[in-house]
Amino acid sequence: MDIVSLADLKQAAKEKIPSDLWDFIEGAAFDEVTKQRNEEKFLDLTMNPNFLIDVGTRNLSTTVFGKKIDFPIMIAPAGGKRQLHPEGEIAAAKGAGMSGTLYALPTASGFSIEEVAEVASGPLWFQLYHSNDEITEFLVTKAKSAGYSAICLTVDGPTSAPKEKDLRNNFRRKPELYNGSFRERPEFARSTDIIVPDFSDFSPEEYQGLTWERLDWLKSLTNLPLVIKGIRTVRDALLCAEYGADGIVVSNHGGRQIDRTLSSIETLYPITQAVGENLEVYFDSGIRRGSDAFMALALGARGVFVGRPAFWGMAYQGAEGVKLMLDILKSEFDRCLAFCGYRNLSEIEIGSVNIPTHWPVNIP
Ligand SMILES: Cc1cc2nc3c(=O)[nH]c(=O)nc-3n(C[C@H](O)[C@H](O)[C@H](O)COP(=O)(O)O)c2cc1C
């Protein structure tokens, strides 16, 4: 079958991998309502094309904290890639680089921070799960010296939500494929094969929660930009600016944490309106078409990330499959730009998208 869309890639990937691994990737929290809503709500949005504008030459490039990427679609941090494919995070970084974009390496990587940096030809972020100050300091220092361009702190997991498919399948993670970040300090590794991981692996003496007031401490560890991932409300977005973050990712973790929230795209415009130019605002959860990415940019995002589609590409054909997935989205995005009468990203305006009147305008 020729792969012409991400839906084709998803189908091809599903046919290649064991069903419990498929469920692990596709699964979401509880009833998976938020995951479903993430994709459905994009269908509520519509574009307004404009014609008779010379759009013969288009430039999709942008910068992410000063680092250039060829188009504004990047790969979200997501653990488990090495369980899916022997090249795992290496393939994701290679695929992103080959396509001209950024890869965000998760804490739960099968390869080390340095191994991934060695193969990457595009910019990298390091995604951080904080649990303990000493471990965080170790990870942030390594990411900085390996050349990563930002620290992306994921905050939407004060606990984890059961993925009921994993429970039913008795799906087991292979810890050795998730602990690459801790190669030199195995005692710091916390990924286990348990189905619903939690911070219960830490004794109360070891676990040190992070709060708004302690972001100063995190920032004091490095001069890299700090991005906070998992923001769903205007309140939290404004607090990110107040407490000195440089950027945010408006994200609901692809519906994998708390269920029954708004879709991520419904929250985007109120957030970008509230924070203005104070933060670089990125977006993820539910992007499956270049038009989704285009509409997220019209609603004020500087760039977007995809999570599950990178797994589909990798299952299909390793790094080449990741590149294929990104190239499809890039080409679709480019067509939206042209149809709406724009030559570059700075021309994209809110008027190119219709927001349904029934969408919430005030998100606390
Ligand atoms: C299998 C899987 C593992 C993930 N692991 C992480 C992770 O370790 N850290 C993190 O910040 N987000 C993680 N995510 C969430 C992604 O970064 C991203 O927010 C989400 O996948 C976006 O939604 P989408 O899959 O609809 O594109 C994971 C997502 C999936 C599907």
The ligand as an SDF file (V2000), in Angstrom:
LIG
                    3D

 31 33  0  0  0  0  0  0  0  0999 V2000
    3.6430    6.0570   24.1620 C   0  0  0  0  0  0  0  0  0  0  0  0
    3.7580    7.4920   24.6310 C   0  0  0  0  0  0  0  0  0  0  0  0
    4.7010    7.8050   25.5810 C   0  0  0  0  0  0  0  0  0  0  0  0
    4.8260    9.1350   26.0360 C   0  0  0  0  0  0  0  0  0  0  0  0
    5.8160    9.4420   26.9340 N   0  0  0  0  0  0  0  0  0  0  0  0
    5.9850   10.7390   27.3130 C   0  0  0  0  0  0  0  0  0  0  0  0
    7.0770   11.1000   28.1600 C   0  0  0  0  0  0  0  0  0  0  0  0
    7.8860   10.2590   28.5620 O   0  0  0  0  0  0  0  0  0  0  0  0
    7.1900   12.4040   28.5270 N   0  0  0  0  0  0  0  0  0  0  0  0
    6.3120   13.3640   28.0810 C   0  0  0  0  0  0  0  0  0  0  0  0
    6.4470   14.5430   28.4200 O   0  0  0  0  0  0  0  0  0  0  0  0
    5.2780   13.0350   27.2580 N   0  0  0  0  0  0  0  0  0  0  0  0
    5.1050   11.7730   26.8530 C   0  0  0  0  0  0  0  0  0  0  0  0
    4.0860   11.4460   25.9930 N   0  0  0  0  0  0  0  0  0  0  0  0
    3.1820   12.5190   25.5090 C   0  0  0  0  0  0  0  0  0  0  0  0
    3.7220   13.2050   24.2410 C   0  0  0  0  0  0  0  0  0  0  0  0
    4.8580   13.9870   24.5120 O   0  0  0  0  0  0  0  0  0  0  0  0
    2.6710   14.1490   23.6290 C   0  0  0  0  0  0  0  0  0  0  0  0
    2.2780   15.0840   24.5940 O   0  0  0  0  0  0  0  0  0  0  0  0
    1.4390   13.4270   23.0920 C   0  0  0  0  0  0  0  0  0  0  0  0
    1.7500   12.1790   22.5380 O   0  0  0  0  0  0  0  0  0  0  0  0
    0.7920   14.3240   22.0390 C   0  0  0  0  0  0  0  0  0  0  0  0
   -0.3920   13.7590   21.5790 O   0  0  0  0  0  0  0  0  0  0  0  0
   -0.5200   12.9450   20.2060 P   0  0  0  0  0  0  0  0  0  0  0  0
    0.0090   11.5700   20.4880 O   0  0  0  0  0  0  0  0  0  0  0  0
   -1.9920   12.9760   19.9680 O   0  0  0  0  0  0  0  0  0  0  0  0
    0.2710   13.6740   19.1490 O   0  0  0  0  0  0  0  0  0  0  0  0
    3.9560   10.1350   25.5300 C   0  0  0  0  0  0  0  0  0  0  0  0
    3.0180    9.7950   24.5490 C   0  0  0  0  0  0  0  0  0  0  0  0
    2.9170    8.4940   24.1010 C   0  0  0  0  0  0  0  0  0  0  0  0
    1.8990    8.1780   23.0340 C   0  0  0  0  0  0  0  0  0  0  0  0
  1  2  1  0
  2  3  1  0
  2 30  2  0
  3  4  2  0
  4  5  1  0
  4 28  1  0
  5  6  2  0
  6  7  1  0
  6 13  1  0
  7  8  2  0
  7  9  1  0
  9 10  1  0
 10 11  2  0
 10 12  1  0
 12 13  2  0
 13 14  1  0
 14 15  1  0
 14 28  1  0
 15 16  1  0
 16 17  1  0
 16 18  1  0
 18 19  1  0
 18 20  1  0
 20 21  1  0
 20 22  1  0
 22 23  1  0
 23 24  1  0
 24 25  2  0
 24 26  1  0
 24 27  1  0
 28 29  2  0
 29 30  1  0
 30 31  1  0
M  END
$$$$
